[in-house]
Amino acid sequence: MTQPHQRSTPSSAPTPKELREQVEQNRHELGQTVEALADRADVKTRAREKARRRRSVLPSRCRTSCRTRSRTRSKSQ
């Protein structure tokens, strides 16, 4: 996911500033992960969005289908 933090000198321990930066970066990544998981777990909202998308497509499909049916009926009569 992320790359390890690069230290200025490989043999020295991380400075407090570097540790704070790492903690802040980890918090940011964790927040994004939790948000993504919460979105996936919200089944009710996902179902509503999917239904809304399908309803927006339905009228155009219905019009196309109705035109085709009316043309075939008029030809057969």
N, C-alpha and C positions, 0 to 999 in steps of 0.2 A: 504494500500500500504506500508507505512512505519510505523515504531513504533515511538512514541514520544521520543524525546531525553531525556535520563536519566540525571538528575542533581545530583551533588554530595550531596547537602543538599536540601531536599524537600521544606523547608520553604523559602529559599532564591531565589531571582530573578536570572535569568541566567546571567552569566558573559559575558562581550563583546567577549571573546574567544569562549564561548559556542554558542553565537548568530552567530558569523562568521561561526562556524562549521555547524550550522543548515542551514544558508543561502547557504553555499557551497554544502551541501548535497541536498538541494532543487533545486539548479541550475542544479546539475548533473542529478537528477531524471527528471526534466523538459526537459532537453536536450534530454534524452533518449525517453521521451514521444513524443516530437516534431519530432524526427528522425523517430520513428515508424509510426506516423501519416503521415509524408511526404512520406514514402515508400508506405503506403497504398493508398495515394492519387495519386501516380504516375501511372496512369492506363496504359499509353503507354508503360512504361518500363515493367510493370507486364505482359502485353499482349505479348510483345516481348519474355520475358523469358519463358512464357508458350508455345509459338509457337516453340521456340528453343528446349525445352524439348520434345515436340511432334515430331518434325522433327528428333531428334536423335533416337527415338523409331521406327519411321515409317520404315526405311530400313529393320530392322530385322523382323518386322511384314510382310512386303511385300515379303521378301525372303521366309518366312515360307508359306505364302499364295500362292505364285507362285509355290513352290515345290508341294504343295498339289494339286493345279489345274493341273499341268503337269502330276502328277501321275494318277489322275482320268481320264484325257484325254487319256493317253496311254492305260489304262485298257479298256476304252470303245471302242477303235479303233481296 
